Amino acid sequence: VPESLLTIILDDKSYDFPLETYEFKTNIPLDTKIKSGNHTVKIDVKDSYGNNAGTSLYLEIIPKPVDLKNLINKLEFLPEDTVEITSALYDQAGDKIQNNAQIKIYDPKEEYVTQGYGKLIYVLPSYASPGTWVVRTSDDLFSIISKFVVKEIEQADISIEDSTLTIKNTGNVNYQDDITIN
């Protein structure tokens, strides 16, 4: 066998192997954060007589899910605010990949409220219990918990119509303030 050099190029990394026989076999370590999708593997061989040959192979990296997160539009809400939760699944390279994770919302008493898949938009009712609400998101591989807070609103609507005084609690906690009528 004439003195030969085999060069394998994958992405921006080059690997050189001296050839001592006509058969060659090796493993090329892939970056643990390699991008998903198509990659070109270039193979070149040069010998000591100046002969060379090359070819290209194509390699497809299938996304490997490694992390699931909840993206929530904010962390503190008032009653009647809109809560938007999107499940974000990331692959080995940190890129977002398609997912359809189940998202469930529970109130501060751990009572089930609603659910969606992939994305959930929920308008908090005017009487939404104040406190920490829990978001449980899961798919075949991951199960995560996130939280958001519904703040207290102590307010009342007071009106007089035809000599009738009406006081309506429009907050999400008991109205405690004194009301003075003149």
C-alpha positions in Angstrom: 0.0 0.0 0.0 1.5 3.3 -1.0 1.6 5.9 1.8 -1.9 7.4 1.8 -3.9 9.9 3.8 -7.7 9.8 4.2 -9.4 13.0 5.2 -13.0 13.2 6.5 -14.6 16.6 6.8 -17.9 16.9 8.7 -19.2 20.5 9.2 -16.1 22.5 10.1 -14.1 19.6 11.6 -11.4 17.7 9.7 -10.2 14.3 10.6 -7.0 12.8 9.1 -6.2 9.1 9.0 -3.0 7.5 7.6 -4.0 4.5 5.5 -1.9 1.3 6.0 -4.2 -1.2 4.4 -6.8 -1.2 1.6 -9.5 -1.5 4.3 -10.5 1.3 6.6 -13.1 1.6 9.3 -13.5 4.2 12.0 -16.1 6.1 14.1 -16.3 9.8 13.9 -17.5 11.4 17.2 -20.4 13.7 16.6 -20.7 17.0 18.6 -23.3 16.4 21.3 -24.9 19.7 20.2 -24.9 19.0 16.4 -27.6 20.7 14.5 -30.5 18.6 13.3 -31.0 18.2 9.6 -28.8 17.4 6.6 -25.0 17.5 6.8 -22.4 16.8 4.2 -19.5 14.4 4.9 -16.6 15.0 2.5 -14.1 12.2 2.0 -10.7 12.7 0.3 -7.9 10.3 -0.2 -4.4 11.2 -1.4 -1.4 8.9 -1.9 2.3 9.5 -2.0 2.2 9.3 -5.9 0.0 12.4 -6.1 -3.2 10.5 -6.9 -6.3 11.7 -5.1 -10.0 10.9 -5.1 -13.0 12.3 -3.2 -16.6 11.9 -2.7 -19.4 13.3 -0.6 -21.9 11.5 1.6 -25.0 13.0 3.2 -26.0 12.5 6.8 -29.3 13.4 8.3 -29.3 14.1 12.0 -32.7 13.5 13.6 -33.7 16.0 16.3 -33.3 14.5 19.8 -35.6 16.2 22.3 -33.6 17.3 25.4 -35.6 20.0 27.1 -39.2 21.1 27.6 -40.1 24.6 28.9 -43.2 26.7 29.4 -43.2 30.1 27.9 -45.7 32.3 29.8 -46.5 35.8 28.7 -46.0 37.1 32.2 -45.7 35.9 35.8 -48.3 38.1 37.6 -51.8 38.5 36.4 -55.0 40.3 37.5 -58.5 38.8 37.1 -59.7 39.1 33.5 -56.1 39.1 32.1 -55.2 36.7 29.4 -52.7 34.0 30.2 -50.8 32.7 27.2 -48.7 29.5 27.7 -46.7 27.9 24.9 -44.8 24.6 25.4 -41.3 24.9 23.9 -39.4 21.7 23.1 -35.7 22.0 22.3 -33.4 19.5 20.6 -29.7 18.7 21.3 -28.5 21.9 19.6 -30.9 24.1 21.6 -33.2 24.6 18.6 -37.0 24.6 19.0 -38.7 21.6 17.6 -42.4 20.9 16.9 -44.3 19.6 19.9 -47.8 19.0 21.1 -47.3 18.8 24.8 -50.4 18.8 27.0 -50.7 21.9 29.1 -53.0 21.9 32.2 -53.7 24.8 34.5 -54.7 24.4 38.2 -55.9 27.1 40.6 -54.3 27.8 44.1 -56.5 25.0 45.6 -55.0 22.6 43.0 -58.3 22.3 41.3 -58.2 21.6 37.5 -59.2 24.7 35.4 -58.5 24.0 31.7 -56.1 22.4 29.3 -54.6 22.7 25.8 -52.0 21.2 23.5 -48.9 23.1 22.4 -50.4 26.5 23.2 -53.0 27.5 25.7 -54.8 30.9 25.9 -57.0 31.4 28.9 -58.8 34.5 30.1 -58.9 34.5 33.9 -62.4 35.1 35.2 -63.2 38.2 37.2 -63.4 36.0 40.4 -60.1 34.2 39.7 -58.7 33.1 43.1 -55.7 35.1 44.1 -52.5 33.1 44.8 -50.1 30.8 43.0 -51.5 28.9 40.0 -49.8 25.8 38.7 -49.1 24.9 35.1 -48.4 21.2 34.5 -47.0 20.4 31.0 -46.1 17.0 29.7 -45.3 14.9 26.6 -44.0 11.4 26.1 -40.6 12.3 27.5 -40.9 15.2 29.9 -43.2 16.5 32.7 -42.6 20.0 34.0 -44.3 22.4 36.4 -44.4 26.2 36.1 -46.2 28.7 38.2 -47.8 32.1 37.9 -49.5 34.4 40.4 -53.0 36.0 40.3 -52.9 39.2 42.4 -55.7 40.2 44.8 -58.2 42.9 43.8 -60.3 44.4 46.5 -62.9 46.5 44.8 -66.6 47.1 44.7 -69.1 48.8 42.3 -71.4 51.1 44.1 -74.4 52.6 42.5 -77.7 54.3 43.3 -80.7 53.9 41.1 -84.2 54.9 41.9 -83.3 55.4 45.6 -81.8 51.9 45.7 -78.2 51.5 46.8 -76.4 48.6 45.2 -73.0 47.4 46.3 -71.4 44.6 44.2 -68.1 43.0 45.0 -66.2 43.1 41.7 -62.9 41.9 43.1 -61.5 38.4 43.7 -61.4 38.8 47.6 -63.9 39.9 50.2 -64.4 43.6 50.2 -63.4 44.9 53.6 -63.3 48.7 53.3 -65.9 50.8 55.1 -68.5 52.5 52.9 -69.8 55.9 53.9 -73.3 56.9 52.7 -74.2 60.6 52.9 
